[in-house]
Amino acid sequence: MNPSDKRLAILVEDHPLDYAGFEGIIPEGQYGAGRVIIWDRGTYKLLGGNMESGKLEFLLNGKKLKGIYVLMRMKGKEKEWLLIKKRE
């Protein structure tokens, strides 16, 4: 990912771990309707920040995404965040 790109991330409720491997289509009219794909898998390590401060910094070690990323809450928004890759 390019550090100058900012991507929208939206906070949603927790899902059961049983859903972690689900890929398929949720029918129209049901909550979360549409195609569900697993885009990446891996681990993360929290490096700093917390939800209350509106900033989280973490290390991703996925198959596709690797490196240090930051989630920053958008002003005036409770559930909308920007995902930004830090320059290394």
N, C-alpha and C positions, 0 to 999 in steps of 0.2 A: 504494500500500500504506500501511496505517496503521502508524506507528512503534511503537505499543503491541502490535502483532501480532508473534509470533515463529513462524517456520516451520521445520520440521525439514528439514535437508539431510543426505543421507547420501553419504559419499565412496565412489565406485566406481572400478574400474580404468579407465584410459584406453581410449578407443575409436578405431578408425581414422578419419581425416578423411573417408573415403569414406562413412561413416555419417551425416555432418552433415546431409544432405538427405533421409534416410530417414524416411518416414511409412508406417505400415501396421500389420499385425498379425503378431506373432511367435507361431507356433503353440504351443499347450499342450505341455509336455514339453521345450521348448527353453529354453535360458538366456535370461532376460529376457522370458519369455512375456507376451503381452498387447498392448494397443494402444500404439503409439508415435506421438506427435504432436510437432510443433515448435511450442512455445507462444510463443516470442519469438526474435527475431534482433537482433543489434546488436554493440556493442563494449564493452570494459571497460578501465579503467586502474587498476592496483594503486596504492593510496595509502599503504599501510603494513602492517606486520605480516608474519608468515610462518606456515607450517604448524606449525613447531616450537613457536612461542609460543602457538598455539591461538587466534590472532586475526588476521583478515585484514580490511582496510578497502579498499573499491574503489568506483569510480564506474562506474555502468552507464548506457549510452546505447543502449537498445533501442527497439523500436517500442512496447512496452508498459511496460517497467520503465525508469525514469529516476531518477537521483539517487545519493546515497551510501548504501552498504549495508555491513554488517559481518557476517562469519561468525565465530561464537565456538564453540569446541569445548565440548561438554557434559562436565562433570566425570566422570571415570572412564570415558569413552567414547573410543575411538580414531577411529571413523569417523562419529560422530554430531555434527552441528553445528547451531546455530541461525542462521537468516538473519533479520537485523533491519534495517529501514530507519531511517537516522538522520534526526532532525529537521533541517530546513534553515531 
